[in-house]
Amino acid sequence: MGRRRKKKLPEMPVAATIESLSHDGRGIARLDGKTTFIDNALPGEQVFFQYTYMRRKFDEGRAVEILEASPDRVEPPCAHALICGGCSLQHVAPASQIRRKEEVLAEQLAHFGGLQPESWLAPLTGPVTGYRGKARMGAKYIDARGETLVGFREKRNSFIADLHRCEVLIPEVGHRLDDLRALMDGLESRHRIPQIEVARGDDAVALVFRHLDPLPAADLAKLVAFCQDKGLQLYLQPGNESTVHRVWPEQGEERLYYRHAPHGPDTEGAELAFHPTDFTQVNAEINRRMVPLALDLLEVEAHHQVLDLFCGLGNFTIPAARRAARVVGVEGSDAMVERGYENARRNGLENLEFHAWDLSREPEGQPWARQAYHRVLLDPPRSGALEMVRLMPHFGADRLVYVSCNPATLARDAGELVARGYRLKAAGVMDMFPHTAHVESIAVFDRR
């Protein structure tokens, strides 16, 4: 069979009335009975839009003229908001973004679990620009233009957007994209550096350059000089993640640090070290508020045994150990277990232990899984914690706190918890990713 021809798109903009907003932040219109998803459009607006894709079941487009604007519309803080795929909601007022995320969480809980919390928590909010301290940016030298593009992908395609400044990234990097582009333009290896990773600690910012071939001495010198001049740490990645190593400064420990905000004796002075490629929360300010909130909701007392699942490098584990009698952290990576113990020693804590285990599997024979706990905290990836929530009756905890980056899997897991004797006491959103459709949330469960 021959390949189906791509349908020709209308050249002229088309008028539409936006009825609602999709979970990924696009306006939804219906034209001739067919659903159309439209970027840069909000519910209630009248727009002219340009088709970008036409499919059998639905179409896609981008609003090019707003005829009647929603009261929720604002001027995006970033000049590249319409093209860059890093954000999808910059044209929405921050307060409206929060309301929409709360609606998404409520819809998912009702749809997947048939649930509604007994109470809603106030949203956790913070800065809406300059907040992103962890990111992977693409880099590509364009021969036809004689210049390098550095930044995030365009909306709904794999091309790197033509960015000169990013208002969401930390200013140390986001306001220096043109400097990074000029640096890359001058490298002999400019075709062979596809990625630049950003990681911020409280006292330093690191750039990790991934390179596919060994760097010439002249290129290495230019990278070092750039980072020296801008006050950045320089790491190189010649292979997989295990090859990442620091080049500048030459002396000292290959670690960045962040500190939890003071919140009584439990977080006062707590400091966590991490490697630039370790998983850490992208929004440092929200993390500083999230950790004490989670521990307050967990109601940890001095005699409690606490289980921290998907514990990472100890983001919740270390502060929890300052309140509890004993804390057990479990994470899928041996490297994170080592980092957890490193952070325990750094904070002078001995009442905790870390274990490595794939938490998508039954923990057969694992010593930590044969114990009982008073409290459990879960902070899983987007896939959720289905296998673990099914074990909650065995652990015997009276209260659970679930931190989620995916309301759909939180709702699914909440339904499982309710079926196993827990009730959804409270839930709310945390604005970890302003200007994006990502919904970070927190939920509290009590055993009935």
Secondary structure, DSSP 8 states (H G I E B T S, - for coil): ----------SS-EEEE--EE-TTS-EEEEETTEEEEEET--TT-EEEEEEEEE-SSEEEEEEEEEEE--TTB---SSTTTTTBTT-S-TTB-HHHHHHHHHHHHHHHHHHHH----SEE---B---SSS-B-EEEEEEEEETTTTEEEEE-BBTTSSSB---S--SSB-HHHHTTHHHHHHHHHT-TTGGG--EEEEEE-SS-EEEEEE-SS---HHHHHHHHHHHHHHT-EEEEESSSGGG-EEEES-SS-S-EEEE----TTTTTT-EEEE-TTS---SBHHHHHHHHHHHHHHHT--TT-EEEEES-TTTTTHHHHHTTSSEEEEEES-HHHHHHHHHHHHHTT--SEEEEE--TTS--TT-GGGGS--SEEEE---TT--HHHHTTHHHHT-SEEEEEES-HHHHHHHHHHHHHTTEEEEEEEEE-SSTTSS--EEEEEEEE-
